Amino acid sequence: MSDHELGGADDLSLPKATVQKIVSEILPPSGGCIFAKEARDLLIECCVEFITLISSEANEISEKEAKKTIACDHITKALEQLGFSDYVPAVMDAAQEHKDTQKGREKRGDKFAQSGMSLEELERLQAEQFAQAAARHT
């Protein structure tokens, strides 16, 4: 796959402030170590290259399986095929953590079901609140 198909490598980057925050959290606080801007930029370049490599390999794997979406399984297979098997457990942990977070969001997000009110009751309440707001602003 060419850079043109991926949108061009020049368009890809990571947020510098986020990378700097991660680096600051990893470095020992009392070490007096400073991470130079050039080092941060090089780290970002390396990360983008790594992500591109893994994504490209995972895409090939998914295409061989006639899938249109890259799944977590494709990522883990790509890591293994490229010699990064040691990363697979951390990737699986992160994927599970993400799934758990999404489940929590789905449960919180269904306010209609949590309200215990019928659709008609909610519409009536909304109309009352709109009327009260309109009365306050006239």
Rosetta silent file (secondary structure, phi, psi, omega in degrees, C-alpha in Angstrom):
SEQUENCE: MSDHELGGADDLSLPKATVQKIVSEILPPSGGCIFAKEARDLLIECCVEFITLISSEANEISEKEAKKTIACDHITKALEQLGFSDYVPAVMDAAQEHKDTQKGREKRGDKFAQSGMSLEELERLQAEQFAQAAARHT
SCORE:     score description
SCORE:     0.000 S_00000001
   1 L     0.000  133.084 -176.885    0.000    0.000    0.000 S_00000001
   2 L   -85.254  165.274  176.212    1.447    3.370   -0.965 S_00000001
   3 L   -60.410  -34.857 -179.529    1.684    6.530    1.112 S_00000001
   4 L   -61.528  -41.098  179.553   -0.877    8.055   -1.248 S_00000001
   5 L   -67.634  -31.196  179.418   -3.401    5.327   -0.354 S_00000001
   6 L   -83.547   -2.242 -178.459   -2.775    5.913    3.353 S_00000001
   7 L    97.081    5.027  178.728   -3.337    9.645    2.953 S_00000001
   8 L    86.763  128.124 -177.218    0.366   10.492    2.778 S_00000001
   9 H   -64.844  -24.344 -179.231    2.842    9.994    5.588 S_00000001
  10 H   -68.166  -22.881 -178.285    3.224   13.777    5.958 S_00000001
  11 H   -81.825  -14.085 -173.517   -0.373   14.040    7.184 S_00000001
  12 L   -92.815  134.692  176.052    0.173   11.582   10.033 S_00000001
  13 L  -162.643  178.860  174.759    1.274   12.688   13.483 S_00000001
  14 L  -123.676  152.836  179.063    0.462   12.469   17.164 S_00000001
  15 L   -63.180  121.348 -175.855   -0.498   15.360   19.454 S_00000001
  16 H   -60.755  -40.655 -178.736    2.773   16.823   20.736 S_00000001
  17 H   -64.724  -38.433  179.325    1.314   17.897   24.072 S_00000001
  18 H   -66.950  -44.025  178.098   -0.055   14.407   24.727 S_00000001
  19 H   -61.985  -42.754  179.111    3.257   12.761   23.855 S_00000001
  20 H   -61.616  -39.654  178.977    5.076   15.244   26.108 S_00000001
  21 H   -64.845  -43.341  178.735    2.665   14.432   28.956 S_00000001
  22 H   -62.465  -45.408  179.177    3.215   10.689   28.530 S_00000001
  23 H   -60.885  -44.011  179.887    6.993   11.154   28.470 S_00000001
  24 H   -62.016  -36.002  179.291    6.823   13.360   31.582 S_00000001
  25 H   -71.272  -30.289 -177.343    4.804   10.691   33.402 S_00000001
  26 H   -81.260  -38.904 -178.803    7.304    7.981   32.458 S_00000001
  27 L   -67.445  144.756  178.002   10.487    9.881   33.347 S_00000001
  28 L   -63.794  134.590 -175.724   11.458    9.869   37.024 S_00000001
  29 L   -66.168  -32.357 -175.873   10.283   13.132   38.643 S_00000001
  30 L   -97.063    5.416 -176.592   13.419   13.688   40.695 S_00000001
  31 L   -75.993  -15.051 -178.207   15.870   12.669   37.944 S_00000001
  32 L    65.832   19.186 -178.006   16.234   16.183   36.592 S_00000001
  33 L   -84.248  133.640  178.050   15.991   14.688   33.120 S_00000001
  34 L  -113.817  134.081 -179.970   14.758   16.954   30.338 S_00000001
  35 L   -98.065  110.216 -175.112   13.298   15.515   27.159 S_00000001
  36 L   -65.700  151.624  179.253   14.404   17.707   24.261 S_00000001
  37 H   -57.007  -41.231 -179.657   11.926   18.905   21.633 S_00000001
  38 H   -64.246  -37.568  179.081   13.938   17.130   18.922 S_00000001
  39 H   -67.040  -41.211  177.557   13.788   13.881   20.903 S_00000001
  40 H   -62.132  -44.558 -179.998   10.018   14.243   21.293 S_00000001
  41 H   -63.437  -38.580  177.592    9.625   14.857   17.555 S_00000001
  42 H   -67.085  -40.641  177.090   11.759   11.798   16.772 S_00000001
  43 H   -60.254  -43.454  178.667    9.709    9.710   19.204 S_00000001
  44 H   -61.152  -44.637  177.976    6.518   10.857   17.451 S_00000001
  45 H   -58.375  -44.950  179.828    8.004    9.911   14.064 S_00000001
  46 H   -63.805  -41.785  179.190    8.926    6.456   15.369 S_00000001
  47 H   -63.496  -43.804  179.263    5.464    5.941   16.865 S_00000001
  48 H   -63.236  -41.820  178.640    3.747    6.948   13.625 S_00000001
  49 H   -63.270  -43.174  178.694    6.010    4.598   11.672 S_00000001
  50 H   -62.167  -47.015 -179.784    5.254    1.742   14.104 S_00000001
  51 H   -62.363  -41.068  179.054    1.504    2.371   13.930 S_00000001
  52 H   -63.754  -43.280  179.516    1.655    2.529   10.127 S_00000001
  53 H   -61.313  -49.480 -179.036    3.600   -0.741    9.973 S_00000001
  54 H   -64.755  -42.682 -179.782    1.189   -2.577   12.283 S_00000001
  55 H   -62.346  -43.481 -179.681   -1.862   -1.085   10.543 S_00000001
  56 H   -63.042  -44.961  178.869   -0.601   -2.059    7.115 S_00000001
  57 H   -65.214  -42.636  178.887    0.113   -5.627    8.206 S_00000001
  58 H   -64.275  -36.559  177.606   -3.254   -5.892    9.986 S_00000001
  59 H   -63.781  -43.316  177.613   -4.980   -4.569    6.875 S_00000001
  60 H   -61.318  -41.390  179.518   -3.326   -7.263    4.746 S_00000001
  61 H   -63.516  -45.035 -179.234   -4.425   -9.921    7.227 S_00000001
  62 H   -65.809  -37.036  177.848   -8.015   -8.659    7.228 S_00000001
  63 H   -65.399  -38.743  177.664   -8.069   -8.532    3.411 S_00000001
  64 H   -62.341  -30.671  178.904   -6.845  -12.150    3.229 S_00000001
  65 L   -90.023    7.021 -179.522   -9.793  -13.069    5.456 S_00000001
  66 L    59.165   37.295  177.293  -12.135  -11.053    3.188 S_00000001
  67 L  -103.716  146.656  178.803  -12.954   -8.676    6.050 S_00000001
  68 L   -97.018  -12.789 -178.225  -13.606   -4.984    5.560 S_00000001
  69 L  -120.368  134.683  175.758  -12.834   -4.003    9.145 S_00000001
  70 L   -78.460  123.259 -179.354   -9.568   -4.478   10.992 S_00000001
  71 L  -103.865  168.896  179.765  -10.343   -6.282   14.242 S_00000001
  72 H   -56.826  -38.624  179.147   -8.304   -6.702   17.422 S_00000001
  73 H   -60.660  -36.619  178.461   -7.421  -10.221   16.282 S_00000001
  74 H   -67.074  -37.905  178.606   -5.862   -8.780   13.110 S_00000001
  75 H   -64.982  -45.649 -179.002   -3.730   -6.418   15.194 S_00000001
  76 H   -65.551  -38.125  176.552   -2.470   -9.207   17.437 S_00000001
  77 H   -64.561  -40.501  178.579   -1.671  -11.399   14.422 S_00000001
  78 H   -62.398  -44.704  178.320    0.195   -8.482   12.827 S_00000001
  79 H   -58.797  -44.483 -179.359    2.209   -7.928   16.006 S_00000001
  80 H   -65.140  -44.648 -178.153    3.123  -11.608   16.124 S_00000001
  81 H   -65.549  -29.861 -178.416    4.049  -11.782   12.433 S_00000001
  82 L   -92.085    4.247  175.882    6.260   -8.705   12.726 S_00000001
  83 L    88.672   18.664  179.743    8.104  -10.015   15.778 S_00000001
  84 L  -111.697   39.355 -177.540    6.310   -7.990   18.459 S_00000001
  85 H   -58.344  -30.237 -179.066    4.661  -10.936   20.260 S_00000001
  86 H   -62.689  -22.193 -178.521    5.682   -9.485   23.624 S_00000001
  87 H   -82.651  -17.243 -173.098    3.221   -6.635   23.058 S_00000001
  88 H   -57.597  -47.251 -179.897    0.184   -8.893   22.550 S_00000001
  89 H   -58.859  -40.413  179.487   -0.764   -9.283   26.265 S_00000001
  90 H   -66.530  -38.187  177.793   -0.674   -5.493   26.781 S_00000001
  91 H   -64.827  -42.961  179.919   -2.764   -4.973   23.635 S_00000001
  92 H   -65.162  -39.540  176.728   -5.319   -7.534   24.810 S_00000001
  93 H   -62.694  -44.481  179.363   -5.486   -5.880   28.243 S_00000001
  94 H   -63.908  -39.836  178.670   -6.012   -2.460   26.639 S_00000001
  95 H   -63.878  -42.455  179.008   -8.708   -3.869   24.341 S_00000001
  96 H   -65.832  -40.880  177.824  -10.554   -5.412   27.291 S_00000001
  97 H   -61.115  -41.522  177.966  -10.279   -2.185   29.260 S_00000001
  98 H   -63.026  -44.406  178.571  -11.732   -0.298   26.277 S_00000001
  99 H   -59.892  -43.481  179.809  -14.630   -2.769   25.994 S_00000001
 100 H   -63.013  -40.854  178.550  -15.361   -2.378   29.700 S_00000001
 101 H   -63.628  -42.573  179.771  -15.315    1.415   29.385 S_00000001
 102 H   -63.962  -39.737  178.370  -17.679    1.269   26.410 S_00000001
 103 H   -61.862  -41.208  178.502  -20.094   -0.966   28.327 S_00000001
 104 H   -63.692  -39.439  179.059  -20.113    1.562   31.169 S_00000001
 105 H   -67.532  -39.894  179.397  -20.832    4.385   28.745 S_00000001
 106 H   -62.792  -41.571 -179.770  -23.678    2.456   27.106 S_00000001
 107 H   -66.308  -41.737  179.535  -25.313    1.838   30.467 S_00000001
 108 H   -70.716  -31.635 -172.269  -25.003    5.479   31.508 S_00000001
 109 H   -73.599  -16.343 -176.781  -26.066    6.740   28.102 S_00000001
 110 L   -89.457   71.404 -176.448  -29.556    5.240   28.118 S_00000001
 111 H   -68.903  -30.384  179.081  -31.199    8.065   30.068 S_00000001
 112 H   -60.590  -48.760 -179.698  -34.629    7.322   28.606 S_00000001
 113 H   -65.939  -35.914 -178.154  -34.677    3.829   30.140 S_00000001
 114 H   -73.551  -23.161 -175.872  -33.246    5.131   33.415 S_00000001
 115 H   -68.546  -29.489 -178.622  -35.842    7.884   33.714 S_00000001
 116 L    74.340    8.935 -178.611  -38.666    5.435   34.301 S_00000001
 117 L  -107.301  153.270  176.575  -41.005    7.787   32.429 S_00000001
 118 L   -76.057  165.971  178.636  -43.006    7.138   29.300 S_00000001
 119 H   -61.092  -39.195  179.342  -42.216    8.980   26.099 S_00000001
 120 H   -64.211  -42.004  178.872  -45.399   11.046   26.518 S_00000001
 121 H   -63.931  -41.543  178.993  -44.423   12.053   30.062 S_00000001
 122 H   -65.394  -39.816  178.007  -40.963   13.087   28.910 S_00000001
 123 H   -64.267  -41.785  178.647  -42.438   15.139   26.031 S_00000001
 124 H   -63.621  -43.591  178.852  -44.848   16.879   28.427 S_00000001
 125 H   -62.925  -41.539  178.872  -42.005   17.633   30.857 S_00000001
 126 H   -63.453  -43.705  179.655  -39.871   18.986   28.025 S_00000001
 127 H   -62.116  -40.838  178.385  -42.703   21.237   26.804 S_00000001
 128 H   -62.623  -43.751 -178.777  -43.174   22.575   30.359 S_00000001
 129 H   -67.340  -36.590  175.301  -39.461   23.312   30.702 S_00000001
 130 H   -63.971  -41.383 -179.710  -39.393   25.090   27.323 S_00000001
 131 H   -64.834  -41.938  178.237  -42.383   27.186   28.388 S_00000001
 132 H   -63.585  -41.683  179.083  -40.695   28.082   31.700 S_00000001
 133 H   -65.501  -41.402  179.530  -37.487   29.061   29.900 S_00000001
 134 H   -64.561  -39.496 -179.987  -39.399   31.176   27.394 S_00000001
 135 H   -65.810  -35.117  179.256  -41.286   32.911   30.226 S_00000001
 136 H   -69.008  -28.709 -174.865  -38.013   33.770   31.984 S_00000001
 137 L  -100.173   10.738  176.642  -36.580   35.387   28.848 S_00000001
 138 L  -114.615    0.000    0.000  -39.582   37.561   27.923 S_00000001
